[in-house]
């Protein structure tokens, strides 16, 4: 008889006060892998966990600071363990149009190559549709082929460090209106028969 540990269902959630220990476990993993940052923005180390939670909540409603755009940060959990983070920007600036895109996301180095980035991107796409964004721009380093996630390559943009950034557009399916059903390839109002 073989014994396997059942896999906990993955869940997407906003950062909350009970996540302090999970966040402290997540953040050092990138540094240990030799990476200098985590896409998705975690603010400053001098902030308390409660301040970081409040900042992320405020950023989802208003501009974080001049020149920045409102953004929604979500975490991907495997049980109580954070395995990834995404940051959905609510609109694009000229800089984000060329270098940042709508979505920044990062998966914990020890949990990569398990399709977690796809889950983060799918969740960001659902949120974007609720904001009436009809396509997502995703950008990544040219060497980061796993982050393309099925988008259509538009072009490569040069950067100061010499590695170009690839720009991909992902068309989102229209959000189904409440009370509508699919009929013959179209979404139409619900039939009301007597």
FIPAKOL-101763 format. One line per 8 residues: number of its first residue (from 1); their letters; for each residue y, x, z of C-alpha. Coordinates in steps of 0.25 Angstrom, whole numbers, plus 5000, padded with zeros to 4 digits. Each point is the difference from the previous one (the first is absolute). Layout:
NUM	A	Y:X:Z | ...
END
This chain:
1	XXXXXXXX	5000:5000:5000 | 5013:5006:4996 | 5013:4998:5008 | 5013:5000:4993 | 5013:4997:5007 | 5007:4988:4995 | 5013:5002:4992 | 5012:4993:5007
9	XXXXXXXX	5008:4991:4990 | 5012:5007:4995 | 5013:4993:5004 | 5015:5001:4996 | 5010:4999:5011 | 5015:5003:5004 | 5002:5011:5010 | 5000:4993:5014
17	XXXXXXXX	5001:5005:5014 | 4985:5000:5003 | 4998:5010:4988 | 5006:5012:5008 | 4987:5008:5002 | 4995:4997:4986 | 5013:5005:4994 | 5000:5013:5008
25	XXXXXXXX	4985:5002:4996 | 5004:4998:4985 | 5013:5008:4998 | 4994:5014:5003 | 4989:4998:4990 | 5009:5004:4988 | 5006:5012:5007 | 4986:5005:5003
33	XXXXXXXX	4997:4999:4985 | 5012:5008:4997 | 5009:4989:4995 | 5014:5000:5003 | 5003:4985:5001 | 4994:4986:4999 | 5005:4990:4990 | 5004:4987:5006
41	XXXXXXXX	5010:5006:5009 | 4998:5001:5015 | 5014:5003:5005 | 5003:5011:5009 | 4991:5006:5011 | 5011:4998:5011 | 4999:4985:4998 | 4991:4993:5010
49	XXXXXXXX	4989:4991:4995 | 5007:4988:5004 | 5013:5005:4992 | 4991:5003:4988 | 4995:4986:5000 | 5014:4994:5001 | 5005:5009:4989 | 4989:4996:4991
57	XXXXXXXX	5002:4985:5003 | 5015:5002:4997 | 4998:5008:4987 | 4992:4988:4995 | 5013:4991:5001 | 5011:5009:4997 | 5004:5014:4994 | 4995:5011:5009
65	XXXXXXXX	5013:5008:4997 | 5010:5001:4988 | 4993:5003:4987 | 4986:4996:5005 | 4994:4986:4997 | 4992:4990:5010 | 4986:5004:5001 | 4987:4994:5006
73	XXXXXXXX	4990:5010:5006 | 4986:4996:5003 | 4988:5007:5005 | 4986:4999:4996 | 4990:5000:5012 | 4985:5002:5001 | 4998:4994:5013 | 5010:5006:5010
81	XXXXXXXX	5002:5012:4991 | 5011:5002:4990 | 4995:5005:4987 | 5012:4998:4991 | 5015:4996:4999 | 5008:4993:4989 | 5015:4998:4998 | 5004:4989:4990
89	XXXXXXXX	5015:5002:4996 | 5006:4986:4998 | 5008:5005:4987 | 5003:5012:4992 | 5012:5010:5000 | 5002:5009:4988 | 4993:5011:5008 | 4988:4991:5004
97	XXXXXXXX	4999:4996:4986 | 4998:5015:4995 | 4993:5006:5012 | 4996:4991:5011 | 4995:4986:4995 | 4998:4987:5008 | 4988:5005:5008 | 4998:5013:5008
105	XXXXXXXX	4986:5001:5006 | 4991:5010:5007 | 4986:5001:5005 | 4996:5008:5011 | 4993:5013:4994 | 4987:4998:5008 | 4999:4986:4994 | 5004:5002:4985
113	XXXXXXXX	4991:4997:4988 | 4995:4987:5006 | 5009:4991:4992 | 5010:4998:5012 | 5012:5003:4991 | 4996:4988:4991 | 4999:4991:5012 | 5014:5005:5004
121	XXXXXXXX	5006:4997:4986 | 4993:4987:4999 | 5007:4995:5013 | 5013:5006:4996 | 4998:4992:4986 | 4998:4987:5008 | 5012:5002:5008 | 5008:5004:4988
129	XXXXXXXX	4996:4987:4993 | 5005:4992:5012 | 5014:5007:4998 | 4999:4996:4985 | 4998:5014:4995 | 4992:4999:4987 | 4996:5015:4998 | 4999:5012:5009
137	XXXXXXXX	5005:5014:4997 | 4990:5010:5006 | 5004:5015:4999 | 4991:5012:5004 | 4999:5015:4997 | 4993:5003:4987 | 4988:5006:5008 | 4998:4988:5008
145	XXXXXXXX	4991:4992:4990 | 4994:4991:5011 | 5014:4993:5003 | 5001:4995:4986 | 4993:4987:5004 | 4998:4994:4986 | 5015:5000:4996 | 5005:5003:4986
153	XXXXXXXX	5006:5014:4999 | 5015:4999:4996 | 5004:5015:5000 | 5001:5012:5008 | 5013:5004:5007 | 5003:5015:5003 | 5002:5004:5015 | 5007:5012:5007
161	XXXXXXXX	4986:5005:5005 | 4995:5001:4986 | 4989:4989:5001 | 5003:4988:4992 | 5000:4986:5005 | 4992:4990:4993 | 5006:4986:4999 | 4990:4988:4999
169	XXXXXXXX	5004:4985:4998 | 4990:4990:5006 | 5002:4985:4995 | 4997:4990:5011 | 4994:4987:4998 | 5010:4989:5002 | 4999:4993:5014 | 4993:4987:4999
177	XXXXXXXX	5009:4989:5005 | 4996:4992:5012 | 4993:4987:4995 | 4997:5005:4987 | 4986:5003:4993 | 4996:5007:4988 | 4998:4992:4987 | 4997:5006:4987
185	XXXXXXXX	5006:5013:5003 | 5012:4994:5005 | 5005:4997:5014 | 5004:4986:5001 | 5003:4989:5010 | 4988:4994:5008 | 4995:4987:4993 | 5004:4988:5008
193	XX	4990:4989:4995 | 5000:4986:5007
END
